[in-house]
Structure formats: structure tokens, C-alpha cells
Amino acid sequence: MSFSSNKLYEDFETPSKTVFDIEAIRNSIKNILLTPVGTMPGKPTFGSRLLEVPFSQNDLATRVLVSRIIWEALAENEPRVKVSNVSFTQKGNTFVAKIIFKFKDSSLSGSVSVDLNS
């Protein structure tokens, strides 16, 4: 067996700028918020503490706590965006956070809704 002198993964290029794929960002935000901190091997600070919060009441204290957890988790783990606003709705037993964000390297913005009871 012989090996070529060519580089492994020669078709791989390092991106020169931030990727603005809105669906990828939404998916990343959901993954960050729904992953408990300390559960991803090799990344002990990845995730959020949302799953530690009891969502039995949609009161001001719960919304303030959850909002702060969301802002901190995304600031730590998603460098492509900056959170603009977090709002909440509750329908029955479902507690949903709507996160509005802006891309740091662009004037583009977007939003994602995350079911916090997942």
C-alpha cells in the first residue's frame, strides 16, 4: 500500500468569513439551549442550565432567570450571533422562548422559537 504525497483532505478550505445559514444558526441555538452544561465530551462549558429550571409557573422570576440563562449560554457558545430579545409564551404545559438575534458580522437578523419543555 502506498500513500500519495498530497495533503489529506486537500479539498477542505478554511472559511474566510462567517457563514450566515439561518437554519444552521437556529439549529445551533436549539442544540446549545437544550444541551445540559457538562454533558458534551471535550466541551465542559457547552450548553445551558435551562433543564435545571422548573417551568411549572410562567411568572416574572422564572422568565428573568430563563432569559439570563439564554443570554449567557448563547454569548458563551454561539459567537456568530448577538441576542437582541428574548420573549416567552405559555400554552398549557408548553413554555416557549422566542429568541431574536442579529449576526455579528452582518446586518442580518433572525429568530428561533425553542420549546423549553423538550
C-alpha positions as CSV (number, residue, x, y, z in Angstrom):
1,M,0.0,0.0,0.0
2,S,1.4,3.4,-0.9
3,F,0.3,6.8,0.1
4,S,0.2,9.9,-2.1
5,S,2.2,12.9,-1.1
6,N,-0.9,15.0,-1.4
7,K,-2.4,16.6,1.6
8,L,-5.2,14.7,3.4
9,Y,-8.5,16.5,2.8
10,E,-7.0,18.7,0.1
11,D,-10.5,19.8,-0.9
12,F,-11.1,21.2,2.6
13,E,-10.8,25.0,2.8
14,T,-10.9,27.1,5.9
15,P,-13.8,29.6,5.6
16,S,-12.6,33.1,5.4
17,K,-15.8,34.6,6.7
18,T,-18.7,33.8,9.0
19,V,-21.4,31.5,7.4
20,F,-24.9,33.1,7.6
21,D,-27.0,30.0,7.1
22,I,-30.1,30.9,9.1
23,E,-31.2,27.3,9.6
24,A,-27.8,26.2,10.8
25,I,-27.9,29.1,13.3
26,R,-31.4,28.2,14.5
27,N,-30.3,24.6,14.9
28,S,-27.2,25.6,16.8
29,I,-29.2,27.8,19.2
30,K,-31.6,24.9,19.9
31,N,-28.7,22.5,20.5
32,I,-27.0,24.9,22.8
33,L,-30.1,25.6,24.9
34,L,-31.3,22.0,25.1
35,T,-27.9,20.5,26.0
36,P,-27.1,20.5,29.7
37,V,-23.8,22.1,30.6
38,G,-21.1,19.5,31.2
39,T,-22.7,16.7,29.1
40,M,-20.7,17.2,25.9
41,P,-17.4,15.3,26.0
42,G,-14.4,17.6,25.5
43,K,-16.5,20.8,25.9
44,P,-17.4,21.1,29.6
45,T,-18.9,24.6,29.2
46,F,-21.0,23.9,26.2
47,G,-24.8,24.0,26.7
48,S,-27.1,25.8,29.1
49,R,-28.7,25.3,32.5
50,L,-32.2,25.5,31.2
51,L,-33.1,22.0,32.1
52,E,-32.4,22.7,35.7
53,V,-35.3,25.3,35.8
54,P,-38.8,24.2,36.9
55,F,-41.2,25.6,34.4
56,S,-44.3,25.0,36.4
57,Q,-45.0,28.7,36.7
58,N,-44.7,31.3,34.0
59,D,-44.1,34.1,36.4
60,L,-41.7,37.1,36.3
61,A,-39.0,35.3,38.3
62,T,-38.9,32.3,36.0
63,R,-38.9,34.5,32.9
64,V,-36.0,36.6,34.2
65,L,-34.0,33.5,35.2
66,V,-34.6,31.8,31.9
67,S,-33.8,34.9,29.9
68,R,-30.5,35.3,31.7
69,I,-29.6,31.7,31.1
70,I,-30.3,32.0,27.4
71,W,-28.3,35.2,27.0
72,E,-25.3,33.7,28.9
73,A,-25.4,30.4,27.1
74,L,-25.5,32.0,23.6
75,A,-22.9,34.6,24.4
76,E,-20.6,31.7,25.5
77,N,-21.3,29.2,22.8
78,E,-22.6,30.9,19.6
79,P,-20.0,33.5,18.5
80,R,-21.9,34.3,15.2
81,V,-24.8,36.0,16.8
82,K,-25.8,38.5,19.4
83,V,-29.2,38.2,21.2
84,S,-31.5,41.2,20.8
85,N,-34.5,40.0,22.7
86,V,-36.0,37.0,24.5
87,S,-39.7,36.6,25.0
88,F,-41.9,33.8,26.3
89,T,-45.3,32.3,25.7
90,Q,-47.0,29.5,27.6
91,K,-49.8,27.4,26.2
92,G,-51.0,24.7,28.6
93,N,-47.9,22.9,29.7
94,T,-45.7,24.2,27.0
95,F,-43.2,27.0,27.8
96,V,-41.7,28.5,24.6
97,A,-38.9,31.0,24.3
98,K,-38.6,33.2,21.2
99,I,-35.0,34.4,20.7
100,I,-34.4,37.3,18.3
101,F,-30.8,37.7,17.3
102,K,-28.5,39.6,14.9
103,F,-25.5,38.2,13.1
104,K,-22.3,39.9,14.4
105,D,-20.7,40.2,11.0
106,S,-23.8,41.4,9.1
107,S,-26.9,43.5,9.3
108,L,-29.0,40.3,9.0
109,S,-31.2,39.2,11.9
110,G,-33.4,36.2,12.7
111,S,-35.4,34.5,15.3
112,V,-36.0,31.0,16.7
113,S,-38.6,29.5,19.0
114,V,-37.5,26.9,21.4
115,D,-39.8,24.6,23.4
116,L,-38.2,24.6,26.8
117,N,-40.3,21.5,27.9
118,S,-38.5,19.3,25.4
